[in-house]
Amino acid sequence: LQRDNARGLAAPQLGESLQVMLIHSEDCTTPWLAVNPRVTRYSKVLVEDWESCLSVPGYLGLVARPRSVKVEYETASGELRGGILRGDRARVFQHELDHLHGVLYTERLFSWSPL
């Protein structure tokens, strides 16, 4: 993640058919693993921001996503965790969750630009 300045990675990006993602958002000092993640509630307020992706190198896309999300996931040891994510952490969680559902950010674009 650090080498590519990535903020998250989902198992399907590595060719693995697993419901697992790793998050390392700007407001997160240590990467964390989410197994079987899901969003249980989305805020009604959408925020537009630029996103990029290791699966679509060389481009940025303007994507609107809910500002906050209530999530549940398991840790690597099977412990159930959850909470409300806001800001960059919420955006990265949703971006990586899209990968687990076979959706790329390019399917949610308002605008795009080459890097």
Backbone bond lengths (Angstrom), bond angles and torsions (degrees), N, CA, C in turn:
res aa  C-N    CA-C-N  psi(-1)  N-CA   C-N-CA  omega(-1)  CA-C   N-CA-C  phi
1 L - - - 1.462 - - 1.524 111.71 -
2 Q 1.326 115.94 -45.11 1.463 118.95 -177.51 1.520 112.07 -65.49
3 R 1.328 117.28 -39.66 1.465 120.99 -178.55 1.524 111.38 -58.09
4 D 1.334 116.15 -40.81 1.460 121.09 -177.77 1.519 112.73 -96.71
5 N 1.334 117.26 6.26 1.460 122.02 -177.72 1.534 111.05 56.41
6 A 1.315 115.77 35.97 1.466 121.49 -179.32 1.520 110.39 -86.70
7 R 1.325 115.36 151.90 1.465 120.85 179.60 1.517 112.02 -106.57
8 G 1.316 116.71 -3.72 1.449 119.79 178.57 1.510 110.54 -170.47
9 L 1.326 114.79 164.16 1.454 120.76 179.22 1.525 107.43 -153.71
10 A 1.325 116.06 136.06 1.460 121.45 179.47 1.526 108.97 -114.09
11 A 1.328 116.06 146.69 1.468 121.67 -177.19 1.538 113.22 -51.16
12 P 1.349 119.74 -41.65 1.472 118.61 179.52 1.538 113.74 -60.10
13 Q 1.318 118.05 -24.64 1.461 120.60 177.46 1.537 111.25 -68.79
14 L 1.327 115.54 -18.12 1.466 121.36 178.17 1.521 111.42 -104.58
15 G 1.334 115.85 10.29 1.457 120.87 178.60 1.518 113.90 81.21
16 E 1.327 116.89 15.28 1.464 121.11 -179.44 1.523 110.25 -105.75
17 S 1.313 116.54 131.00 1.463 121.73 179.75 1.528 109.48 -90.36
18 L 1.322 115.23 67.74 1.458 122.76 -179.10 1.524 109.44 -128.45
19 Q 1.303 117.05 151.10 1.458 122.17 176.36 1.534 108.61 -92.02
20 V 1.336 115.08 68.76 1.459 122.30 -176.53 1.520 108.96 -136.49
21 M 1.335 115.35 137.40 1.464 119.31 175.54 1.520 109.92 -142.58
22 L 1.324 115.19 154.29 1.449 123.42 178.74 1.522 107.17 -116.61
23 I 1.327 115.89 130.15 1.471 121.17 -177.37 1.521 109.37 -115.40
24 H 1.322 115.94 132.75 1.460 122.10 173.70 1.522 107.70 -142.82
25 S 1.323 115.65 68.75 1.463 120.96 -176.02 1.525 110.83 -76.32
26 E 1.324 115.80 169.57 1.465 121.38 -177.75 1.518 112.17 -59.74
27 D 1.337 117.64 -33.37 1.456 121.17 -177.68 1.529 112.34 -95.55
28 C 1.318 116.75 21.95 1.464 122.49 -176.28 1.526 107.87 -128.17
29 T 1.320 117.90 119.85 1.463 120.42 -175.36 1.527 112.87 -80.22
30 T 1.329 117.12 -28.20 1.461 121.34 -179.15 1.521 109.68 -125.54
31 P 1.327 119.19 132.18 1.468 120.08 177.01 1.528 110.96 -59.77
32 W 1.316 116.25 146.76 1.465 119.95 177.03 1.513 110.42 -133.20
33 L 1.331 114.31 147.46 1.449 123.40 -175.55 1.522 109.65 -99.13
34 A 1.333 116.11 133.81 1.459 121.50 176.64 1.524 108.67 -121.96
35 V 1.332 116.21 122.16 1.460 123.18 179.41 1.533 107.93 -107.77
36 N 1.327 116.22 135.01 1.470 121.90 -177.56 1.530 112.19 51.19
37 P 1.337 116.83 49.01 1.466 119.84 -177.11 1.526 112.09 -72.53
38 R 1.317 115.39 152.85 1.460 120.26 174.03 1.516 109.50 -156.42
39 V 1.323 114.48 154.98 1.457 121.50 174.74 1.516 106.92 -100.28
40 T 1.326 116.05 128.24 1.458 120.07 179.53 1.520 112.44 -100.78
41 R 1.338 116.37 -16.96 1.464 119.94 176.97 1.525 109.77 -157.39
42 Y 1.329 115.68 136.72 1.459 122.69 177.68 1.528 109.28 -110.92
43 S 1.331 117.57 141.51 1.462 119.39 172.87 1.530 108.71 -70.73
44 K 1.298 116.23 155.37 1.462 121.00 179.02 1.526 111.64 -80.04
45 V 1.320 116.19 -19.70 1.461 121.01 -178.40 1.525 109.72 -82.76
46 L 1.332 116.06 122.99 1.465 121.69 177.60 1.522 109.97 -99.08
47 V 1.321 115.66 144.30 1.461 121.90 178.05 1.526 107.80 -126.24
48 E 1.333 116.29 129.77 1.467 120.92 176.77 1.526 108.95 -89.28
49 D 1.329 115.32 137.97 1.457 120.20 175.08 1.526 107.97 -156.92
50 W 1.328 115.40 161.91 1.456 121.22 -179.76 1.516 109.62 -82.56
51 E 1.335 115.63 137.07 1.460 122.31 177.25 1.521 108.92 -128.77
52 S 1.318 114.16 152.77 1.459 121.17 170.73 1.522 106.53 -132.76
53 C 1.325 115.67 175.02 1.454 118.68 -174.33 1.528 110.37 -155.28
54 L 1.318 115.83 140.58 1.459 120.34 176.37 1.522 111.65 -63.88
55 S 1.335 117.30 -23.96 1.467 121.40 179.88 1.522 112.91 -80.24
56 V 1.334 117.14 -15.46 1.468 122.44 179.43 1.531 107.17 -133.43
57 P 1.337 117.82 70.30 1.465 120.35 -173.95 1.523 112.82 -66.53
58 G 1.335 113.57 145.84 1.455 119.49 173.89 1.513 115.73 91.09
59 Y 1.325 118.62 4.76 1.464 121.15 -178.71 1.514 111.50 -133.55
60 L 1.334 114.97 153.77 1.458 123.80 171.22 1.515 107.26 -120.09
61 G 1.312 116.40 146.77 1.457 119.90 177.42 1.510 111.16 -135.98
62 L 1.327 116.01 140.53 1.459 121.95 177.26 1.524 108.10 -86.29
63 V 1.330 115.98 117.36 1.461 121.99 -174.24 1.518 109.70 -127.48
64 A 1.329 116.31 134.41 1.470 121.61 174.48 1.527 108.19 -94.62
65 R 1.318 115.75 128.85 1.464 121.73 177.85 1.528 108.94 -137.66
66 P 1.332 116.75 155.89 1.460 119.11 175.16 1.530 111.19 -56.65
67 R 1.324 115.30 140.18 1.465 121.53 -177.49 1.526 112.25 -63.71
68 S 1.339 116.09 -36.64 1.459 119.96 179.64 1.526 109.32 -139.59
69 V 1.319 115.44 156.16 1.460 121.85 179.30 1.525 109.29 -142.53
70 K 1.317 114.93 145.07 1.456 120.40 171.72 1.524 106.16 -96.94
71 V 1.329 117.05 126.97 1.459 120.88 -172.32 1.525 111.89 -126.45
72 E 1.326 113.86 159.70 1.457 122.64 170.38 1.523 107.49 -135.87
73 Y 1.320 116.48 146.19 1.463 121.73 177.18 1.524 107.95 -164.01
74 E 1.305 115.69 168.03 1.454 121.48 174.90 1.524 108.93 -107.33
75 T 1.319 115.57 150.74 1.457 120.52 173.36 1.528 107.97 -81.71
76 A 1.308 116.74 174.51 1.460 120.95 178.18 1.523 111.77 -60.96
77 S 1.334 117.22 -25.76 1.464 120.96 179.35 1.528 112.54 -91.81
78 G 1.349 117.17 4.58 1.456 121.09 175.81 1.517 115.44 90.46
79 E 1.319 118.01 5.13 1.461 121.89 178.60 1.529 110.01 -75.65
80 L 1.327 117.09 131.14 1.466 121.55 179.00 1.518 109.36 -77.22
81 R 1.325 115.96 129.31 1.468 122.36 177.97 1.515 108.50 -129.26
82 G 1.298 115.08 163.85 1.452 119.81 177.42 1.508 110.58 -172.72
83 G 1.322 114.53 176.00 1.447 119.40 178.64 1.513 110.46 158.21
84 I 1.299 114.28 -175.13 1.463 121.00 179.14 1.521 108.32 -103.15
85 L 1.318 115.70 126.04 1.462 121.87 177.27 1.517 108.56 -106.12
86 R 1.322 115.41 140.82 1.465 121.32 179.59 1.524 109.64 -130.52
87 G 1.324 114.53 162.14 1.460 119.80 172.70 1.508 113.68 62.01
88 D 1.335 114.93 -138.96 1.466 120.84 -175.51 1.519 111.85 -61.71
89 R 1.312 117.14 -38.09 1.464 120.25 -179.97 1.533 110.53 -61.95
90 A 1.327 117.31 -40.87 1.471 121.10 177.50 1.521 110.99 -65.62
91 R 1.320 116.97 -41.69 1.469 121.51 -179.87 1.528 111.04 -63.27
92 V 1.317 117.22 -47.16 1.461 120.63 -178.61 1.533 110.34 -65.42
93 F 1.329 117.61 -41.49 1.461 120.98 178.33 1.532 109.66 -58.35
94 Q 1.330 117.73 -46.32 1.466 121.13 -179.73 1.530 111.73 -65.80
95 H 1.332 116.87 -39.95 1.467 121.39 179.22 1.531 110.00 -61.05
96 E 1.342 116.58 -47.64 1.463 120.17 -178.86 1.528 111.29 -70.43
97 L 1.321 117.86 -35.33 1.457 120.90 176.47 1.529 110.37 -62.90
98 D 1.319 116.99 -36.80 1.469 120.61 174.68 1.528 110.63 -56.64
99 H 1.325 117.56 -43.48 1.470 120.65 177.80 1.525 110.92 -57.33
100 L 1.329 116.89 -40.57 1.462 120.56 -179.06 1.525 111.88 -66.67
101 H 1.335 116.01 -21.27 1.469 121.78 178.14 1.527 112.01 -101.97
102 G 1.337 116.80 9.24 1.461 120.75 176.80 1.516 114.99 77.69
103 V 1.336 117.03 23.09 1.459 122.17 -177.93 1.529 109.37 -113.98
104 L 1.334 117.05 130.38 1.460 121.57 173.37 1.520 109.65 -97.54
105 Y 1.321 116.19 154.73 1.459 120.04 -179.14 1.530 111.93 -60.34
106 T 1.322 117.58 -22.90 1.460 121.06 179.43 1.530 111.84 -63.35
107 E 1.319 117.35 -20.02 1.462 121.15 177.45 1.526 112.08 -82.18
108 R 1.317 117.63 -4.63 1.473 122.47 -178.35 1.531 112.36 -118.60
109 L 1.335 117.36 11.63 1.471 122.10 -172.44 1.515 114.71 -69.71
110 F 1.338 114.01 142.50 1.453 121.70 164.64 1.521 108.92 -98.77
111 S 1.332 115.17 -33.64 1.467 121.80 -178.65 1.523 107.58 -157.17
112 W 1.344 116.69 157.94 1.448 120.07 177.05 1.515 110.24 -142.40
113 S 1.344 115.78 162.92 1.454 121.09 -179.36 1.529 109.22 -154.80
114 P 1.333 117.38 139.51 1.465 117.88 171.64 1.524 109.86 -67.62
115 L 1.319 116.75 150.21 1.484 120.81 179.44 1.498 111.26 -70.12
